Each structure stands twice: as structure tokens, then as C-alpha cells.
Amino acid sequence: LLRDAKLYEIGAGTSEIRRMLIGRELVKGNG
């Protein structure tokens, strides 16, 4: 259970970071 919670936490964090990186790339491409 602890491992699952940690994996879920890491997954959520990476998804947020990925979204931020994608947004940055989009801005870079449009600029």
C-alpha cells in the first residue's frame, strides 16, 4: 500500500511537471 501511494504521488508529480514542460515547449514554439 505504501509503495502504491508513493508511486501514485510520483506519477501525479511527473504528470504535473510534464504538463508544465509541454506548456513551456508550446510557448517556445509559438514564440
PyMOL Python script that loads the backbone (N, CA, C, O; Angstrom):
from pymol import cmd

cmd.read_pdbstr("""\
ATOM      1  N   LEU A   1       0.843  -1.205   0.000  1.00  0.00           N
ATOM      2  CA  LEU A   1       0.000   0.000   0.000  1.00  0.00           C
ATOM      3  C   LEU A   1       0.873   1.248   0.000  1.00  0.00           C
ATOM      4  O   LEU A   1       0.619   2.190  -0.751  1.00  0.00           O
ATOM      5  N   LEU A   2       1.897   1.252   0.840  1.00  0.00           N
ATOM      6  CA  LEU A   2       2.785   2.422   0.912  1.00  0.00           C
ATOM      7  C   LEU A   2       3.452   2.642  -0.433  1.00  0.00           C
ATOM      8  O   LEU A   2       3.559   3.771  -0.912  1.00  0.00           O
ATOM      9  N   ARG A   3       3.903   1.535  -1.044  1.00  0.00           N
ATOM     10  CA  ARG A   3       4.578   1.652  -2.334  1.00  0.00           C
ATOM     11  C   ARG A   3       3.619   2.222  -3.382  1.00  0.00           C
ATOM     12  O   ARG A   3       4.002   3.077  -4.181  1.00  0.00           O
ATOM     13  N   ASP A   4       2.367   1.742  -3.374  1.00  0.00           N
ATOM     14  CA  ASP A   4       1.376   2.238  -4.328  1.00  0.00           C
ATOM     15  C   ASP A   4       1.142   3.730  -4.138  1.00  0.00           C
ATOM     16  O   ASP A   4       1.065   4.483  -5.109  1.00  0.00           O
ATOM     17  N   ALA A   5       1.029   4.150  -2.884  1.00  0.00           N
ATOM     18  CA  ALA A   5       0.793   5.566  -2.597  1.00  0.00           C
ATOM     19  C   ALA A   5       1.965   6.391  -3.109  1.00  0.00           C
ATOM     20  O   ALA A   5       1.775   7.460  -3.689  1.00  0.00           O
ATOM     21  N   LYS A   6       3.181   5.888  -2.890  1.00  0.00           N
ATOM     22  CA  LYS A   6       4.374   6.618  -3.328  1.00  0.00           C
ATOM     23  C   LYS A   6       4.391   6.694  -4.857  1.00  0.00           C
ATOM     24  O   LYS A   6       4.683   7.746  -5.426  1.00  0.00           O
ATOM     25  N   LEU A   7       4.076   5.576  -5.516  1.00  0.00           N
ATOM     26  CA  LEU A   7       4.065   5.556  -6.978  1.00  0.00           C
ATOM     27  C   LEU A   7       3.014   6.522  -7.507  1.00  0.00           C
ATOM     28  O   LEU A   7       3.258   7.240  -8.477  1.00  0.00           O
ATOM     29  N   TYR A   8       1.840   6.541  -6.871  1.00  0.00           N
ATOM     30  CA  TYR A   8       0.781   7.450  -7.303  1.00  0.00           C
ATOM     31  C   TYR A   8       1.227   8.890  -7.121  1.00  0.00           C
ATOM     32  O   TYR A   8       0.965   9.744  -7.968  1.00  0.00           O
ATOM     33  N   GLU A   9       1.904   9.152  -6.009  1.00  0.00           N
ATOM     34  CA  GLU A   9       2.384  10.503  -5.723  1.00  0.00           C
ATOM     35  C   GLU A   9       3.397  10.922  -6.785  1.00  0.00           C
ATOM     36  O   GLU A   9       3.339  12.035  -7.308  1.00  0.00           O
ATOM     37  N   ILE A  10       4.329  10.013  -7.099  1.00  0.00           N
ATOM     38  CA  ILE A  10       5.355  10.304  -8.107  1.00  0.00           C
ATOM     39  C   ILE A  10       4.686  10.497  -9.470  1.00  0.00           C
ATOM     40  O   ILE A  10       5.053  11.397 -10.225  1.00  0.00           O
ATOM     41  N   GLY A  11       3.699   9.644  -9.779  1.00  0.00           N
ATOM     42  CA  GLY A  11       3.015   9.745 -11.064  1.00  0.00           C
ATOM     43  C   GLY A  11       2.309  11.081 -11.215  1.00  0.00           C
ATOM     44  O   GLY A  11       2.386  11.711 -12.270  1.00  0.00           O
ATOM     45  N   ALA A  12       1.616  11.520 -10.158  1.00  0.00           N
ATOM     46  CA  ALA A  12       0.910  12.798 -10.202  1.00  0.00           C
ATOM     47  C   ALA A  12       1.913  13.929 -10.379  1.00  0.00           C
ATOM     48  O   ALA A  12       1.682  14.853 -11.160  1.00  0.00           O
ATOM     49  N   GLY A  13       3.025  13.857  -9.655  1.00  0.00           N
ATOM     50  CA  GLY A  13       4.047  14.905  -9.750  1.00  0.00           C
ATOM     51  C   GLY A  13       4.630  14.967 -11.153  1.00  0.00           C
ATOM     52  O   GLY A  13       4.790  16.052 -11.712  1.00  0.00           O
ATOM     53  N   THR A  14       4.953  13.797 -11.732  1.00  0.00           N
ATOM     54  CA  THR A  14       5.548  13.789 -13.064  1.00  0.00           C
ATOM     55  C   THR A  14       4.551  14.299 -14.099  1.00  0.00           C
ATOM     56  O   THR A  14       4.938  14.983 -15.047  1.00  0.00           O
ATOM     57  N   SER A  15       3.265  13.970 -13.923  1.00  0.00           N
ATOM     58  CA  SER A  15       2.252  14.440 -14.872  1.00  0.00           C
ATOM     59  C   SER A  15       2.156  15.958 -14.832  1.00  0.00           C
ATOM     60  O   SER A  15       2.017  16.604 -15.871  1.00  0.00           O
ATOM     61  N   GLU A  16       2.230  16.532 -13.625  1.00  0.00           N
ATOM     62  CA  GLU A  16       2.178  17.998 -13.499  1.00  0.00           C
ATOM     63  C   GLU A  16       3.406  18.615 -14.147  1.00  0.00           C
ATOM     64  O   GLU A  16       3.301  19.601 -14.877  1.00  0.00           O
ATOM     65  N   ILE A  17       4.575  18.030 -13.878  1.00  0.00           N
ATOM     66  CA  ILE A  17       5.826  18.539 -14.455  1.00  0.00           C
ATOM     67  C   ILE A  17       5.767  18.422 -15.974  1.00  0.00           C
ATOM     68  O   ILE A  17       6.174  19.332 -16.696  1.00  0.00           O
ATOM     69  N   ARG A  18       5.248  17.275 -16.452  1.00  0.00           N
ATOM     70  CA  ARG A  18       5.152  17.061 -17.899  1.00  0.00           C
ATOM     71  C   ARG A  18       4.253  18.130 -18.517  1.00  0.00           C
ATOM     72  O   ARG A  18       4.561  18.672 -19.578  1.00  0.00           O
ATOM     73  N   ARG A  19       3.133  18.430 -17.843  1.00  0.00           N
ATOM     74  CA  ARG A  19       2.195  19.446 -18.344  1.00  0.00           C
ATOM     75  C   ARG A  19       2.894  20.801 -18.413  1.00  0.00           C
ATOM     76  O   ARG A  19       2.720  21.555 -19.371  1.00  0.00           O
ATOM     77  N   MET A  20       3.687  21.100 -17.382  1.00  0.00           N
ATOM     78  CA  MET A  20       4.408  22.374 -17.345  1.00  0.00           C
ATOM     79  C   MET A  20       5.426  22.423 -18.486  1.00  0.00           C
ATOM     80  O   MET A  20       5.548  23.436 -19.175  1.00  0.00           O
ATOM     81  N   LEU A  21       6.156  21.317 -18.680  1.00  0.00           N
ATOM     82  CA  LEU A  21       7.174  21.273 -19.730  1.00  0.00           C
ATOM     83  C   LEU A  21       6.520  21.408 -21.101  1.00  0.00           C
ATOM     84  O   LEU A  21       7.023  22.123 -21.968  1.00  0.00           O
ATOM     85  N   ILE A  22       5.393  20.714 -21.296  1.00  0.00           N
ATOM     86  CA  ILE A  22       4.686  20.794 -22.576  1.00  0.00           C
ATOM     87  C   ILE A  22       4.232  22.224 -22.834  1.00  0.00           C
ATOM     88  O   ILE A  22       4.366  22.729 -23.948  1.00  0.00           O
ATOM     89  N   GLY A  23       3.692  22.884 -21.798  1.00  0.00           N
ATOM     90  CA  GLY A  23       3.249  24.273 -21.940  1.00  0.00           C
ATOM     91  C   GLY A  23       4.415  25.159 -22.323  1.00  0.00           C
ATOM     92  O   GLY A  23       4.282  26.038 -23.174  1.00  0.00           O
ATOM     93  N   ARG A  24       5.567  24.931 -21.692  1.00  0.00           N
ATOM     94  CA  ARG A  24       6.755  25.737 -21.980  1.00  0.00           C
ATOM     95  C   ARG A  24       7.186  25.518 -23.428  1.00  0.00           C
ATOM     96  O   ARG A  24       7.548  26.470 -24.120  1.00  0.00           O
ATOM     97  N   GLU A  25       7.148  24.266 -23.886  1.00  0.00           N
ATOM     98  CA  GLU A  25       7.541  23.956 -25.263  1.00  0.00           C
ATOM     99  C   GLU A  25       6.576  24.617 -26.243  1.00  0.00           C
ATOM    100  O   GLU A  25       6.999  25.135 -27.277  1.00  0.00           O
ATOM    101  N   LEU A  26       5.282  24.602 -25.923  1.00  0.00           N
ATOM    102  CA  LEU A  26       4.297  25.232 -26.800  1.00  0.00           C
ATOM    103  C   LEU A  26       4.571  26.722 -26.911  1.00  0.00           C
ATOM    104  O   LEU A  26       4.515  27.289 -28.003  1.00  0.00           O
ATOM    105  N   VAL A  27       4.869  27.358 -25.782  1.00  0.00           N
ATOM    106  CA  VAL A  27       5.165  28.796 -25.785  1.00  0.00           C
ATOM    107  C   VAL A  27       6.410  29.049 -26.619  1.00  0.00           C
ATOM    108  O   VAL A  27       6.468  30.008 -27.388  1.00  0.00           O
ATOM    109  N   LYS A  28       7.412  28.179 -26.460  1.00  0.00           N
ATOM    110  CA  LYS A  28       8.664  28.336 -27.198  1.00  0.00           C
ATOM    111  C   LYS A  28       8.395  28.193 -28.700  1.00  0.00           C
ATOM    112  O   LYS A  28       8.955  28.933 -29.509  1.00  0.00           O
ATOM    113  N   GLY A  29       7.531  27.233 -29.067  1.00  0.00           N
ATOM    114  CA  GLY A  29       7.233  27.004 -30.475  1.00  0.00           C
ATOM    115  C   GLY A  29       6.458  28.173 -31.075  1.00  0.00           C
ATOM    116  O   GLY A  29       6.716  28.571 -32.211  1.00  0.00           O
ATOM    117  N   ASN A  30       5.509  28.724 -30.317  1.00  0.00           N
ATOM    118  CA  ASN A  30       4.710  29.838 -30.822  1.00  0.00           C
ATOM    119  C   ASN A  30       5.529  31.125 -30.864  1.00  0.00           C
ATOM    120  O   ASN A  30       5.315  31.978 -31.725  1.00  0.00           O
ATOM    121  N   GLY A  31       6.464  31.256 -29.933  1.00  0.00           N
ATOM    122  CA  GLY A  31       7.275  32.468 -29.881  1.00  0.00           C
ATOM    123  C   GLY A  31       8.330  32.403 -30.939  1.00  0.00           C
ATOM    124  O   GLY A  31       9.130  33.329 -31.073  1.00  0.00           O
TER     125      GLY A  31
END
""", "prot")
cmd.dss("prot")
cmd.show_as("cartoon", "prot")
cmd.util.cbc("prot")
cmd.orient("prot")
